[in-house]
Amino acid sequence: MVFRAGLISMSLICGTASFAGPVDTMAGQMQAEAVVEDLFTPWAFGFLPDGTILITERDGELLSFKDGQRSEISGLPKILVDGQGGLLDVLVPRDFAQSRQLFFTYAKKQFLRGSGTAVYRATLSEDGTSLEDGETIFQIARGTGGGFHFGSRLVEAQDGTLYVTIGDRGNPDQAQDLEMHNGSVLRITKDGRAPDDNPFVGQRGALDEIWSYGHRNPQGAAMDAEGQIWVAEHGAKGGDEVNRIAKGANFGWPVISYGVNYDGSKIGEGTAKDGMEQPVHYWDPSIAPSGMTFYDGVVSDWAGNAFVGSLKFSYISRLSGDPLAEVERIESEETSRVRDVRQGPDGALWFLSVGNGALYRLAPATGG
């Protein structure tokens, strides 16, 4: 096992941290440090260049944490808090130092009783206390009722476009309907438009923003070192998937699945069908996968591996190989209902625990 030096000072990010017990992994013993505690329904987090950590809470609060001090950032749009919906992902784009722009996903009330996933863009004020010039740049077409399956991860591609994951909103058949955004991975510009080279641009009966479809509820998404986009998505009872996203591809939900309905009945037509993609990896029983990241940090044994949080079984799944497959489950008292996982600018693995209401930094126990 080889540990690479951290990229920036630990003290710049953390200020003060509560040290927890050791965590045993195949790469050696790690230490999980609670950097931010007393969080309520945390959903996502991101890092600013100056070491500030941003954290979203589903019930509609955006928190800022730096040098041990926590504050709330104002200026969010009106957010519908309903079941799984609320304030969801946050994206700090690569050009933040110049633009100071941030992107968020959230549940938005639409059309009478309907609601759907929306993308909000705003500029962080110079003092870091408020969002300015905020605008909802995109919202899904024809929002539907119910507080289920908003999806809602954001990934910035190498060309600066944004990938947005959208769940089927609890209406499985709509994931096969190209006239709806439900159950899809979208690709939009930072102004919310569909790029001209999207697969269904100009096609009658299809929405321009759709990049791939046939997804159930992708709550994890990440880009690997080669610029490939991946998602981790919830199946029903069994059949949680990791998918390698391809332009115009149909990932099959609800026609094919490795799971069954919650009453035990069969889903669709089986596990495979011509013209529909197979998952790279699937879990049965379901783990309820959440945030996802590809790692290239201080633990060299983990280089190029993917990490996915489990809400159901409270661990972090490490996936490796070609094709990707789960090779390790990292679990401890700290990994209670892991909602988001990201590599920090210090090269450590960071994760949000809903069960503990805390943001943790996982790094070698010997330092780094």
Residue pairs with C-beta under 8 A, 6 or more apart in sequence:
1 27
1 28
1 299
1 300
1 301
2 300
2 301
3 298
3 299
3 300
3 364
3 366
3 368
4 297
4 298
4 299
4 300
4 347
4 368
5 298
5 347
5 368
6 298
6 346
6 347
6 348
6 363
6 368
7 297
7 345
7 346
7 347
8 51
8 345
8 346
9 346
10 346
12 51
13 35
13 47
13 51
13 53
13 344
13 345
13 346
13 361
14 33
14 35
14 68
14 361
15 65
15 66
15 67
15 68
15 69
16 68
17 33
17 34
17 35
17 361
18 33
18 34
18 37
19 31
19 33
19 34
20 31
20 32
20 33
20 34
20 332
20 333
20 334
20 360
21 32
21 332
21 333
22 29
22 30
22 31
22 365
23 29
23 30
23 31
23 32
23 330
23 332
23 334
23 362
24 30
25 328
25 330
26 301
26 318
26 327
26 328
27 299
27 301
27 302
28 299
28 301
28 364
28 365
29 364
29 365
30 330
30 362
30 363
30 364
30 365
31 362
31 363
31 364
31 365
32 332
32 334
32 335
32 360
32 361
32 362
33 360
33 361
33 362
33 363
34 334
34 356
34 358
34 359
34 360
35 53
35 65
35 350
35 358
35 359
35 360
35 361
36 53
36 55
36 63
36 65
36 70
36 358
36 359
37 356
37 357
37 358
37 359
38 357
38 358
39 55
39 57
39 63
39 352
39 357
39 358
39 359
40 57
40 59
40 61
40 357
41 57
41 58
41 59
41 86
41 354
42 55
42 56
42 57
42 58
42 339
42 340
42 352
42 353
42 354
42 357
42 359
43 56
43 57
43 58
43 86
43 87
43 88
43 89
43 339
43 340
43 352
44 55
44 56
44 88
44 89
44 90
44 291
44 339
44 340
44 352
45 53
45 54
45 55
45 56
45 90
45 340
45 342
45 350
45 352
45 359
46 53
46 54
46 90
46 91
46 92
46 342
47 53
47 54
47 92
47 342
47 344
47 345
48 54
48 92
48 96
48 124
48 128
49 96
49 97
50 66
51 66
51 67
51 345
52 64
52 65
52 66
52 128
53 64
53 65
53 66
53 359
54 62
54 63
54 64
54 65
54 73
54 90
54 92
54 102
55 62
55 63
55 65
55 90
55 352
55 359
56 62
56 63
56 87
56 88
56 89
56 90
56 104
57 63
57 86
57 87
58 81
58 85
58 86
58 87
58 88
59 81
59 86
59 87
60 76
60 79
60 81
60 86
60 87
61 72
61 87
62 72
62 73
62 76
62 87
62 90
62 104
62 131
63 70
63 71
63 72
63 73
64 70
64 71
64 72
64 73
64 128
64 129
65 359
71 129
73 124
73 128
73 129
73 130
73 131
74 129
74 130
74 131
75 122
75 130
75 131
75 132
75 134
76 87
76 104
76 106
76 120
76 131
76 134
77 106
77 108
77 118
77 120
77 134
77 136
78 108
78 109
79 86
79 87
79 106
79 107
79 108
80 86
80 106
80 107
80 108
80 109
80 115
81 107
82 107
82 115
82 146
82 147
83 146
83 147
83 148
84 147
84 148
84 149
84 150
85 106
85 107
85 115
85 147
85 150
86 106
86 107
87 104
87 106
88 104
88 105
88 106
88 107
88 117
88 150
88 152
89 104
89 105
89 152
89 153
89 154
90 102
90 103
90 104
90 154
91 102
91 103
91 104
91 154
91 155
91 156
91 162
92 102
93 99
93 101
93 102
93 103
93 156
93 160
93 190
94 156
94 160
95 101
95 160
96 102
99 123
100 123
100 124
100 126
101 121
101 122
101 123
101 124
101 190
102 121
102 122
102 123
102 124
102 131
103 119
103 120
103 121
103 154
103 162
103 190
104 119
104 120
104 121
104 122
104 154
105 117
105 118
105 119
105 120
105 150
105 152
105 153
105 154
105 164
106 117
106 118
106 120
106 152
107 115
107 116
107 117
107 118
107 147
107 150
108 115
108 116
108 117
108 118
108 136
108 139
108 143
109 115
109 143
110 116
110 139
110 140
110 142
110 143
111 142
111 143
113 145
114 142
114 143
114 144
114 145
115 143
115 144
115 145
115 147
116 139
116 140
116 141
116 142
116 143
116 144
116 150
116 169
116 181
117 139
117 140
117 150
117 151
117 152
117 164
117 166
117 167
117 181
118 136
118 138
118 139
118 140
119 136
119 137
119 138
119 139
119 154
119 162
119 164
119 188
119 192
120 134
120 135
120 136
120 137
121 134
121 135
121 137
121 190
121 192
122 131
122 132
122 133
122 134
122 135
123 131
123 132
123 133
123 134
124 130
124 131
124 132
125 131
125 132
137 188
137 190
137 191
137 192
138 164
138 186
138 188
138 192
138 209
140 166
140 180
140 181
140 182
141 179
141 180
141 181
141 207
142 180
143 169
144 169
144 170
144 171
144 174
144 182
146 169
146 170
148 167
148 169
148 170
148 217
149 167
149 168
149 169
149 170
149 216
149 217
149 234
150 166
150 167
150 169
150 217
151 164
151 165
151 166
151 167
151 215
151 217
151 218
151 219
151 233
152 164
152 165
152 166
152 167
152 219
153 164
153 165
153 218
153 219
153 220
153 221
153 231
153 291
153 292
154 162
154 163
154 164
154 221
155 162
155 163
155 221
155 222
155 223
155 229
156 162
156 163
156 223
157 163
157 187
157 223
157 227
157 229
158 223
158 227
160 189
160 190
161 187
161 188
161 189
161 190
161 195
162 187
162 188
162 189
162 190
163 185
163 186
163 187
163 211
163 221
163 229
163 245
164 185
164 186
164 187
164 188
165 185
165 186
165 215
165 218
165 219
165 221
165 231
165 233
166 181
166 182
166 183
166 184
166 185
166 186
166 215
166 218
167 182
167 183
167 215
167 216
167 217
167 218
167 219
167 234
168 174
168 175
168 182
168 183
168 215
168 216
168 217
168 253
168 254
169 182
169 183
171 182
172 183
172 216
172 253
172 254
173 254
174 180
174 182
174 183
175 182
175 183
175 184
175 213
175 214
175 215
175 216
175 253
175 254
176 183
176 213
176 214
176 250
176 253
176 254
176 255
178 200
178 203
178 205
178 206
178 207
178 210
178 213
179 205
179 206
179 207
180 207
181 207
181 209
181 210
183 213
183 214
183 215
183 216
183 253
184 210
184 211
184 212
184 213
184 214
184 215
185 210
185 211
185 212
185 213
185 215
185 218
185 221
185 229
185 231
185 245
186 209
186 210
186 211
187 194
187 195
187 198
187 209
187 211
188 194
188 195
188 209
189 195
194 201
194 207
194 208
194 209
195 201
198 208
198 209
198 210
198 211
199 210
199 211
199 247
199 248
200 206
200 207
200 208
200 210
200 248
201 208
202 208
211 245
211 247
211 248
212 245
212 246
212 247
212 248
212 249
212 250
212 251
213 249
213 250
213 251
214 249
214 250
214 251
214 252
214 253
214 255
214 276
214 277
215 231
215 233
215 243
215 251
215 253
216 233
216 234
216 235
216 236
216 253
216 254
216 257
217 233
217 234
218 231
218 232
218 233
218 234
218 243
219 232
219 233
219 234
219 289
219 290
219 291
220 231
220 232
220 233
220 289
220 290
220 291
220 292
220 308
220 309
220 341
221 229
221 230
221 231
221 232
221 292
222 229
222 230
222 292
222 293
222 294
222 306
223 229
223 230
223 294
224 230
224 294
224 304
224 306
225 294
225 296
225 304
228 244
228 245
229 245
230 242
230 243
230 244
230 245
230 280
230 292
230 294
230 306
231 242
231 243
231 245
231 292
232 240
232 241
232 242
232 243
232 289
232 290
232 292
232 308
233 240
233 241
233 243
233 289
234 240
234 286
234 288
234 289
235 241
235 257
235 258
235 259
235 282
235 283
235 284
235 286
236 257
236 259
236 260
236 261
236 262
236 267
236 286
237 259
237 260
237 261
237 262
237 264
237 285
237 286
238 258
238 259
238 260
238 283
238 284
238 285
238 286
239 257
239 258
239 259
239 260
239 267
239 282
239 283
239 284
239 286
240 259
240 282
240 283
240 284
240 286
240 287
240 288
240 289
241 251
241 258
241 279
241 280
241 281
241 282
241 283
242 279
242 280
242 281
242 282
242 289
242 306
242 308
242 319
242 324
243 251
243 277
243 279
243 280
244 280
246 277
249 277
250 275
250 276
250 277
251 276
251 277
251 279
252 268
252 273
252 276
252 277
254 267
254 268
255 268
255 269
255 273
255 276
256 268
256 269
256 270
256 271
256 272
256 273
256 276
257 267
257 268
257 271
258 271
258 279
258 282
258 284
259 267
259 284
259 286
260 266
260 267
261 267
272 278
280 323
280 324
281 319
281 323
281 324
281 325
281 326
283 289
283 326
286 312
287 310
287 311
287 312
287 313
287 315
287 317
288 310
288 311
288 312
288 313
289 308
289 309
289 310
289 311
289 317
290 308
290 309
290 310
290 311
290 338
290 339
290 340
290 341
291 308
291 309
291 338
291 339
291 340
291 341
291 342
291 351
291 352
292 306
292 307
292 308
292 309
292 341
293 306
293 307
293 341
293 342
293 343
293 349
294 304
294 305
294 306
294 307
294 343
295 302
295 303
295 304
295 305
295 306
295 307
295 343
295 349
296 303
296 304
296 343
297 343
297 344
297 346
297 347
297 348
297 349
298 346
298 347
298 348
298 363
298 364
298 368
299 349
299 363
299 364
302 318
302 349
304 320
305 318
305 319
305 320
305 327
306 318
306 319
306 320
306 324
307 316
307 317
307 318
307 319
307 341
307 349
308 316
308 317
308 319
308 341
309 316
309 317
309 335
309 338
309 339
309 340
309 341
309 351
309 352
310 316
310 317
310 329
310 335
310 338
311 337
311 338
311 339
311 354
313 329
313 331
314 331
314 335
314 336
314 337
314 338
314 355
315 329
315 330
315 331
315 335
315 338
316 329
316 330
316 331
316 335
316 338
316 341
316 349
316 351
317 326
317 328
317 329
317 330
318 326
318 327
318 328
318 329
318 330
319 325
319 326
319 327
320 327
321 327
330 362
333 356
334 353
334 356
334 358
334 360
334 362
335 351
335 353
336 353
336 354
336 355
336 356
337 353
337 354
337 355
338 351
338 352
338 353
338 354
339 352
339 353
339 354
340 351
340 352
341 349
341 350
341 351
341 352
342 349
342 350
342 351
343 349
343 350
344 350
344 361
346 361
346 363
347 363
347 368
348 361
348 362
348 363
348 368
349 361
349 362
349 363
350 359
350 360
350 361
350 362
351 359
351 360
351 362
352 358
352 359
352 360
353 359
353 360
